[in-house]
Amino acid sequence: MSIRKKALALAVIVAAAIGSAFVIASPAEAVNSHVVGHPGYEQRCLNDQYNVCLYYNTNYTQDAYWGIYFQEPDLGTQYFLPFTGAGSNQIVKNNSNFMFCTIYNPGLCVSYRGTGWTGDYDYESYNNIGQLWYTINRNASIWPN
């Protein structure tokens, strides 16, 4: 085999190897975010002085809620407070519909779809309350900051 043919064969093998690497590699996933809420508040969360509260359903003044002062990487270990309405004692993870943020400016409250603050997320600013969008009933972690 001539040097030219050997070089061409080697080039084809290298090109095939590089091409297969691109086929095997998965593309990066885009993360979606959405600002939720409108100015407002929920008295129970304010009374307990939580930084952020999550609510079991859209009737946030009467349904169960859960609040936290710091970030939580896995809502699967958290439960809606007992005797606070429909959804009491249910796991917070993948069961939240509304969020209320009480962090002072310039803070944000962020609800993530994945544990460890990963994936799609919804966020709102100080004294806003609203229905979750990307993480409605699919939330796994939360970060008030």
Backbone hydrogen bonds, N-H to C=O, Kabsch-Sander energy under -0.5 kcal/mol:
donor,donor_aa,acceptor,acceptor_aa,energy
6,K,2,S,-2.3
7,A,3,I,-2.6
8,L,4,R,-2.2
9,A,5,K,-2.7
10,L,6,K,-2.4
11,A,7,A,-2.3
12,V,8,L,-2.2
13,I,9,A,-2.1
14,V,10,L,-2.5
15,A,11,A,-2.5
16,A,12,V,-2.4
17,A,13,I,-2.2
18,I,14,V,-2.6
19,G,15,A,-2.7
20,S,16,A,-2.4
21,A,17,A,-1.6
22,F,18,I,-1.5
23,V,19,G,-1.6
24,I,20,S,-2.3
25,A,21,A,-2.1
34,H,121,Y,-1.2
36,V,123,Y,-2.6
38,H,129,I,-1.7
40,G,127,N,-2.2
46,L,42,E,-1.7
47,N,43,Q,-3.0
48,D,44,R,-1.8
49,Q,46,L,-1.1
50,Y,45,C,-1.6
51,N,68,I,-1.9
52,V,68,I,-1.5
53,C,100,F,-2.4
54,L,66,W,-2.8
55,Y,98,F,-2.4
56,Y,64,A,-2.6
60,Y,58,T,-1.8
62,Q,59,N,-2.0
63,D,59,N,-2.5
64,A,86,A,-2.6
66,W,54,L,-2.1
68,I,52,V,-1.9
72,E,142,I,-2.5
75,L,140,A,-3.0
77,T,74,D,-1.4
78,Q,75,L,-1.4
80,F,90,Q,-2.9
81,L,65,Y,-2.6
84,T,81,L,-0.9
88,S,85,G,-2.0
89,N,80,F,-1.7
90,Q,87,G,-2.1
92,V,75,L,-0.6
92,V,78,Q,-2.3
93,K,75,L,-1.4
94,N,139,N,-2.3
95,N,92,V,-2.1
97,N,55,Y,-3.3
98,F,55,Y,-1.2
99,M,130,G,-2.3
100,F,53,C,-2.4
101,C,128,N,-2.4
102,T,51,N,-2.8
103,I,51,N,-0.7
107,G,104,Y,-2.3
109,C,124,E,-2.7
110,V,143,W,-1.7
111,S,122,D,-2.7
112,Y,110,V,-0.5
112,Y,141,S,-2.9
113,R,120,D,-2.7
114,G,118,T,-2.7
116,G,73,P,-2.9
117,W,114,G,-0.7
118,T,114,G,-0.8
121,Y,32,N,-2.4
122,D,111,S,-2.2
123,Y,34,H,-2.1
124,E,109,C,-1.9
126,Y,107,G,-0.7
127,N,101,C,-1.8
128,N,101,C,-0.8
128,N,125,S,-1.1
129,I,38,H,-2.4
130,G,99,M,-2.2
132,L,97,N,-2.8
136,I,133,W,-0.6
137,N,96,S,-3.1
138,R,135,T,-2.2
140,A,112,Y,-3.0
141,S,112,Y,-1.4
142,I,72,E,-2.3
143,W,110,V,-2.6
145,N,108,L,-2.9
145,N,143,W,-0.6
